[in-house]
Amino acid sequence: MITSFFSENLAFTAAFVFFVSLFAAYFTLPSIIYVVKQKNLMDKPNERSSHKEKTPTLGGISFFVSVVFTLFILRSFDADNVGINILAGVGVLFFVGLKDDLVGVNPSTKIIGQIIATVILFFGTNLKIISLDGFLGITDIPYWFSVLFSCGMVMAIVNSYNLIDGINGSASMVGMVIFASFAYLFYDAEMYYYVLLSILCIGFLLAFLRYNLSSKKRVFMGDTGSMIVGFLLAVLAIKFFALDTTSLENAVITPTNKVWVLLAIIFIPFFDTSRVFTTRVIRHGKPFKADRTHIHHILIDYLKITHAQASILLASINLIVFIIILLLNRALPSRWLCVVFIAIYAGLVGVLFYINRSYQTRKSKQKIRNVLDDILRKK
């Protein structure tokens, strides 16, 4: 009776899922903060930190609580039979992230955990990428390639999301924009389970944001939280990629353009990770060497804006890029939409290069000026 009521009332179910997730996280976080402070499990600032005082971490535990409390409500919408697999995959990454926050783990352990979670996600479900819909001339793909591609997608999204969690509010605000974008597209595609899953995630991220921006009860999500959120983003990305032509058309998406639409949905994590890794390789050949070249670091270091302002700006950029690519995807073929996407990417790189006043960037700018001066003198 209750299950049929939820399945027949989508708007009520969406509101119920949102508030259950919101309140589960909201009322769990104070207890987490209290225990973390009592046990001194605080995040200690270092030279790369954007905070100056010890801060409670493990806020991501509340995300796990919200998922556990809320996911059972969505069972009647679960046409792919994927709910229990999502919960199991989240559980794997929850314990990997929790151990990392408490005592630290090797990067290889994280990667193994992400691979296991992805394999669990596929086991016995209908969640499969079977075609690229003509992108780069590729249509149907074999199952083994689908699994490898999906594992790569999960690892890329989980780790890129983790990298934007560098200032207060950035991960939660950008995450909410991404989940809202997925919810909009899945609603048009009539994939209501994934709409509700997106709303579930918005609920606990909004509750977390209230504490993450607080000056008195601040808490970080930690790797526990970023891995859970990154995995749920990856689940939605895989489902979006797996949509058939009819569902894509319902969502007003040209099938050959779905790659660019997906990259627009996750634009800030994709942009920041790819730009930072490329810059590090060019400078010293070490893509994983930590520094303060992330987009959020540049904004607060050189524009002198607050964490909240920088986070709102990043979320707004992500939303604007998504809207632009979504509107143009019906009018432009894949190659021209690629040109637009690259132009947006390059334009933002140029803006960041202009406002960045770090030592390495000043050296690069001086080299460019010297080259231009040589060219002008020769003329």
Disulfide bonds with the S-S distance in Angstrom:
none
